[in-house]
Amino acid sequence: MNLKSRGQFSLNMQSRQHTFLTVAAIIASYWTVSISMVFVNKHLLSGSYGDVDLSIFVAWYQSLAAIAFIQFIGLFQKMRKKSLQIPEVDIQALFQKDMLKISLTTVIMIVMNNLMLKHIGVAFYQVARSFTLVFTIVLSASMLKQPLTWKVSLACLFIVTGYLIGIDEENNIGTLSLWGIMYGLLASLSAAVCGIYNKRFGSAPNIDSLKQAYYNNINSCLFLAPLVYSTGQAGQVFESIEMTSVKFWVFLTVSGVLSLAVAWVSTLQIRVTSPVTHHISITGRSVAQTIIAILYYREQKTMWWWCGNLSVVSGVLLYAWLKSYKLNPSKDKSVLLFKT
């Protein structure tokens, strides 16, 4: 190997190492912000601040905090004379049909997810939301005309089986909430619909992830404002003693920043890896979240409860493997870890 070849080899190795470290850092960031957000939301919604129902108010405030945070970062970068272009509000684009569809399904998903978290434990979160993939597969077949093979149906069967086992075990333990199950199914359905709308709208020109997140949060604020007022949740918050609690508003603001961070890091993770790897990362994060929740809340779970979780994870990983094989049929590696 001559000197030039050695230099080229060294540069390639450094580039691969840099790429691997970048991907690892982004995946770690995704796990951190997404797990943190679930725990923060559970803290806000589990009665830590009295019996006041905060499910809709928290969703509205999160969107408001996300908008404010984007503006703050833009102002901060401007003061440092660095370029971070805050998207201008184009009324026509803001109220464009596809954008409104995404915002509406996002609002429904967030509210249903908050209501679900109010009634279930964090450890059961993975199973309660596992039908998102099932709904995505069914809706993709009906709306996007994607073929439904027997192998994909097998992955769905694993998920449904694990879901039913999980529900049965939660009932045996005495922690099952029918409201939590119902809200979880509605959150999963709206997440699947939102994902399909995002797939359609995300491919449109002149739509970057920051602009879409910015517009989405503005529309979410507008959609949720009448609900916050009509349900009386805003009045209950402002009339309660929590109005003067610094801790309460800090947690609320942090939850808003985390909601924006999850959306941004998710997009970044897909961009530097692949949609399949992103799906596997979500599954790994869910497993880690379950274990952390059980250790943090000191819960005891049965062997069948763990079998239910394992069945759900197996279904998701099987689907990810099938998806990766479809994307790379000529390659030996079943999963593309990162893009080069």
C-alpha positions as CSV (number, residue, x, y, z in Angstrom):
1,M,0.0,0.0,0.0
2,N,1.6,3.3,-1.1
3,L,1.5,6.5,0.9
4,K,-1.4,8.0,-1.1
5,S,-3.5,4.8,-0.6
6,R,-2.7,4.8,3.2
7,G,-3.8,8.5,3.4
8,Q,-7.0,7.8,1.6
9,F,-7.7,4.7,3.8
10,S,-7.1,6.8,6.9
11,L,-9.4,9.5,5.7
12,N,-12.1,6.9,5.0
13,M,-11.7,5.4,8.4
14,Q,-12.0,8.8,10.1
15,S,-15.0,9.7,8.0
16,R,-16.7,6.4,9.0
17,Q,-15.8,6.9,12.7
18,H,-17.2,10.5,12.5
19,T,-20.4,9.2,10.9
20,F,-20.8,6.5,13.4
21,L,-20.3,8.9,16.3
22,T,-22.7,11.4,14.8
23,V,-25.4,8.8,14.4
24,A,-24.8,7.4,17.9
25,A,-25.1,10.9,19.4
26,I,-28.3,11.7,17.5
27,I,-29.9,8.3,18.5
28,A,-28.8,8.9,22.1
29,S,-30.4,12.4,22.0
30,Y,-33.6,11.0,20.6
31,W,-33.8,8.4,23.4
32,T,-33.0,11.1,26.0
33,V,-35.6,13.7,25.0
34,S,-38.4,11.3,24.1
35,I,-38.1,9.3,27.4
36,S,-37.8,12.5,29.4
37,M,-40.9,13.9,27.7
38,V,-43.0,10.9,28.7
39,F,-41.9,11.1,32.3
40,V,-42.4,14.9,32.5
41,N,-45.9,14.6,31.0
42,K,-46.7,11.8,33.4
43,H,-45.6,14.0,36.3
44,L,-47.9,16.8,35.0
45,L,-50.9,14.6,34.4
46,S,-50.8,12.2,37.2
47,G,-52.3,14.5,39.9
48,S,-49.0,15.9,41.2
49,Y,-50.6,19.3,41.1
50,G,-54.0,18.5,42.5
51,D,-57.1,17.0,40.9
52,V,-57.2,19.5,38.1
53,D,-57.5,17.9,34.6
54,L,-54.6,19.4,32.6
55,S,-54.7,17.1,29.5
56,I,-55.8,19.8,27.0
57,F,-54.1,22.7,28.8
58,V,-50.7,20.9,28.7
59,A,-51.0,20.2,25.0
60,W,-51.9,23.8,24.3
61,Y,-49.1,25.2,26.5
62,Q,-46.6,22.8,24.9
63,S,-47.4,24.2,21.4
64,L,-47.2,27.8,22.8
65,A,-43.8,27.1,24.5
66,A,-42.5,25.5,21.3
67,I,-43.4,28.6,19.3
68,A,-41.8,30.9,21.9
69,F,-38.7,28.7,22.0
70,I,-38.2,28.9,18.2
71,Q,-38.5,32.7,18.4
72,F,-36.1,32.9,21.3
73,I,-33.5,30.8,19.6
74,G,-33.8,32.9,16.4
75,L,-33.4,36.1,18.4
76,F,-30.4,34.7,20.4
77,Q,-28.7,33.7,17.1
78,K,-29.4,37.1,15.6
79,M,-27.7,38.8,18.6
80,R,-24.7,36.5,18.0
81,K,-24.8,37.5,14.3
82,K,-25.4,33.9,13.3
83,S,-27.9,32.8,10.7
84,L,-30.9,30.9,11.9
85,Q,-33.8,31.7,9.6
86,I,-37.1,31.7,11.5
87,P,-39.8,30.8,9.0
88,E,-42.1,33.6,8.1
89,V,-45.8,33.0,8.6
90,D,-47.4,32.6,5.2
91,I,-51.2,32.6,5.9
92,Q,-51.9,30.7,2.7
93,A,-49.4,27.9,3.6
94,L,-50.4,27.9,7.2
95,F,-54.0,27.1,6.4
96,Q,-53.2,24.9,3.4
97,K,-55.4,21.8,3.4
98,D,-52.6,19.3,3.9
99,M,-51.0,21.4,6.7
100,L,-54.4,21.6,8.5
101,K,-54.8,17.8,8.2
102,I,-51.4,17.3,9.8
103,S,-52.1,19.8,12.6
104,L,-55.5,18.4,13.4
105,T,-54.4,14.8,13.6
106,T,-51.4,16.0,15.7
107,V,-53.7,17.8,18.1
108,I,-55.9,14.7,18.5
109,M,-52.9,12.5,19.0
110,I,-51.3,14.7,21.7
111,V,-54.6,15.2,23.6
112,M,-55.4,11.4,23.4
113,N,-51.8,10.6,24.4
114,N,-52.1,12.9,27.4
115,L,-55.4,11.4,28.5
116,M,-53.9,8.0,28.1
117,L,-50.9,8.9,30.3
118,K,-53.3,10.2,32.9
119,H,-54.9,6.7,33.3
120,I,-52.0,4.3,32.7
121,G,-48.5,3.8,34.0
122,V,-45.3,4.6,32.0
123,A,-44.3,1.0,32.0
124,F,-47.5,0.1,30.1
125,Y,-46.9,2.9,27.6
126,Q,-45.2,0.7,25.0
127,V,-48.0,-1.8,24.8
128,A,-50.8,0.8,25.0
129,R,-49.4,2.6,22.0
130,S,-48.3,-0.6,20.1
131,F,-51.3,-0.4,17.7
132,T,-49.8,2.6,16.0
133,L,-47.8,0.2,13.7
134,V,-50.9,-2.0,13.1
135,F,-53.0,1.1,12.1
136,T,-50.2,2.4,10.0
137,I,-50.0,-0.9,8.0
138,V,-53.8,-1.1,7.6
139,L,-54.1,2.6,6.5
140,S,-51.1,2.3,4.2
141,A,-52.8,-0.6,2.5
142,S,-56.1,1.2,2.1
143,M,-54.9,4.8,1.5
144,L,-51.5,4.4,-0.1
145,K,-52.4,1.1,-1.9
146,Q,-49.3,-0.6,-0.4
147,P,-49.5,-4.5,-0.6
148,L,-50.3,-6.4,2.6
149,T,-48.3,-9.6,2.6
150,W,-48.6,-12.6,4.9
151,K,-45.3,-11.8,6.5
152,V,-46.5,-8.2,7.4
153,S,-49.7,-9.8,8.7
154,L,-47.6,-12.1,10.9
155,A,-45.8,-9.0,12.4
156,C,-49.3,-7.5,13.1
157,L,-50.3,-10.8,14.8
158,F,-47.3,-10.7,17.1
159,I,-48.2,-7.1,18.1
160,V,-51.9,-7.9,18.6
161,T,-51.1,-11.0,20.7
162,G,-48.7,-9.0,22.9
163,Y,-51.2,-6.2,23.2
164,L,-53.9,-8.6,24.4
165,I,-51.6,-10.4,26.8
166,G,-50.5,-7.0,28.2
167,I,-54.1,-6.0,28.8
168,D,-54.9,-9.3,30.5
169,E,-51.9,-9.0,32.8
170,E,-52.6,-5.4,33.7
171,N,-56.2,-6.5,34.6
172,N,-54.8,-9.4,36.8
173,I,-52.4,-7.0,38.5
174,G,-55.3,-4.5,39.1
175,T,-53.8,-1.6,37.2
176,L,-55.9,-1.8,34.0
177,S,-57.8,1.3,33.0
178,L,-60.4,0.9,30.2
179,W,-60.2,4.7,29.6
180,G,-56.5,4.4,29.2
181,I,-56.9,1.6,26.7
182,M,-59.5,3.6,24.7
183,Y,-57.4,6.7,24.7
184,G,-54.3,4.7,23.7
185,L,-56.1,3.2,20.7
186,L,-57.3,6.7,19.6
187,A,-53.8,8.1,20.1
188,S,-52.4,5.2,18.0
189,L,-54.9,5.7,15.2
190,S,-54.4,9.5,15.0
191,A,-50.6,8.9,15.1
192,A,-50.9,6.5,12.1
193,V,-53.1,9.0,10.2
194,C,-50.7,11.8,11.0
195,G,-47.7,9.8,9.8
196,I,-49.4,9.1,6.5
197,Y,-50.3,12.8,6.0
198,N,-46.7,13.7,7.0
199,K,-45.4,11.3,4.3
200,R,-47.6,13.0,1.7
201,F,-47.0,16.6,2.8
202,G,-43.3,16.2,3.7
203,S,-42.4,15.4,0.1
204,A,-43.8,18.8,-1.1
205,P,-41.3,21.5,-2.2
206,N,-40.2,24.3,0.1
207,I,-41.2,22.5,3.2
208,D,-38.4,21.9,5.7
209,S,-38.7,20.2,9.1
210,L,-38.4,23.5,11.1
211,K,-41.0,25.3,9.0
212,Q,-43.4,22.4,9.3
213,A,-42.9,22.1,13.1
214,Y,-43.4,25.9,13.4
215,Y,-46.6,25.9,11.4
216,N,-47.9,22.8,13.1
217,N,-47.5,24.4,16.5
218,I,-49.2,27.6,15.5
219,N,-52.2,25.7,14.1
220,S,-52.2,23.5,17.2
221,C,-52.4,26.5,19.4
222,L,-55.3,27.8,17.4
223,F,-57.2,24.5,17.4
224,L,-56.6,23.9,21.2
225,A,-57.5,27.5,22.4
226,P,-61.3,27.0,22.1
227,L,-61.0,23.6,23.8
228,V,-58.9,25.0,26.7
229,Y,-61.5,27.7,27.2
230,S,-64.6,25.6,26.8
231,T,-63.5,22.8,29.1
232,G,-62.6,25.3,31.8
233,Q,-59.1,24.0,32.1
234,A,-57.4,27.4,31.7
235,G,-59.7,28.9,34.3
236,Q,-59.0,26.1,36.7
237,V,-55.2,26.5,36.3
238,F,-55.3,30.3,36.7
239,E,-57.6,30.0,39.7
240,S,-55.6,27.3,41.5
241,I,-52.6,27.7,43.8
242,E,-50.4,26.2,41.0
243,M,-50.6,29.6,39.3
244,T,-47.9,30.9,41.6
245,S,-45.9,27.7,41.6
246,V,-42.5,28.2,39.8
247,K,-42.0,24.4,39.7
248,F,-45.3,23.9,37.8
249,W,-44.5,26.4,35.1
250,V,-40.9,25.1,34.8
251,F,-42.2,21.6,34.1
252,L,-44.8,22.9,31.7
253,T,-42.2,24.9,29.7
254,V,-39.7,22.0,29.7
255,S,-42.4,19.8,28.3
256,G,-43.0,22.2,25.5
257,V,-39.3,22.4,24.6
258,L,-39.0,18.6,24.8
259,S,-42.0,18.2,22.4
260,L,-40.3,20.4,19.9
261,A,-37.0,18.6,20.4
262,V,-38.6,15.2,19.9
263,A,-40.0,16.3,16.5
264,W,-36.7,17.8,15.4
265,V,-34.4,14.9,16.6
266,S,-36.8,12.4,15.1
267,T,-36.5,14.1,11.7
268,L,-32.7,14.3,12.1
269,Q,-32.5,10.6,13.1
270,I,-34.3,9.5,9.9
271,R,-32.1,11.8,7.8
272,V,-28.8,10.4,9.1
273,T,-29.9,6.8,9.3
274,S,-33.0,5.4,7.5
275,P,-36.7,5.1,8.3
276,V,-36.1,1.4,9.2
277,T,-33.4,2.2,11.7
278,H,-35.5,5.0,13.1
279,H,-38.3,2.4,13.7
280,I,-35.8,0.1,15.5
281,S,-34.6,3.0,17.5
282,I,-38.1,3.8,18.6
283,T,-38.5,0.1,19.7
284,G,-35.3,0.2,21.7
285,R,-36.3,3.5,23.3
286,S,-39.6,2.0,24.3
287,V,-37.9,-1.0,25.9
288,A,-35.5,1.2,27.8
289,Q,-38.4,3.4,28.9
290,T,-40.3,0.4,30.2
291,I,-37.3,-0.8,32.2
292,I,-36.6,2.7,33.6
293,A,-40.3,3.1,34.6
294,I,-40.4,-0.2,36.4
295,L,-37.2,0.6,38.3
296,Y,-38.2,4.2,39.1
297,Y,-41.7,3.4,40.3
298,R,-40.6,0.1,41.9
299,E,-43.2,-2.0,40.1
300,Q,-43.5,-5.7,40.1
301,K,-44.5,-7.4,36.8
302,T,-45.3,-11.1,36.0
303,M,-43.6,-13.3,33.5
304,W,-46.6,-13.2,31.2
305,W,-46.5,-9.4,31.3
306,W,-43.0,-9.5,30.0
307,C,-44.0,-12.0,27.4
308,G,-46.6,-9.6,26.1
309,N,-44.0,-6.9,25.8
310,L,-41.6,-9.3,24.1
311,S,-44.3,-10.2,21.6
312,V,-44.9,-6.6,20.7
313,V,-41.2,-5.9,20.3
314,S,-40.8,-9.0,18.1
315,G,-43.6,-7.9,15.9
316,V,-42.1,-4.4,15.4
317,L,-38.6,-5.8,14.7
318,L,-40.0,-8.4,12.2
319,Y,-41.8,-5.5,10.4
320,A,-38.6,-3.5,10.4
321,W,-36.6,-6.4,9.0
322,L,-39.2,-7.0,6.3
323,K,-39.1,-3.3,5.5
324,S,-35.3,-3.2,5.3
325,Y,-35.2,-6.3,3.0
326,K,-37.7,-4.6,0.7
327,L,-35.6,-1.5,0.6
328,N,-32.3,-3.4,0.1
329,P,-33.2,-6.8,-1.4
330,S,-29.7,-7.3,-3.0
331,K,-27.8,-6.7,0.2
332,D,-26.7,-9.2,2.8
333,K,-27.3,-6.8,5.7
334,S,-30.9,-6.7,6.7
335,V,-30.8,-3.3,8.2
336,L,-29.0,-0.2,6.9
337,L,-27.5,1.3,10.1
338,F,-26.5,4.7,8.7
339,K,-26.2,6.5,5.4
340,T,-22.8,7.2,4.0
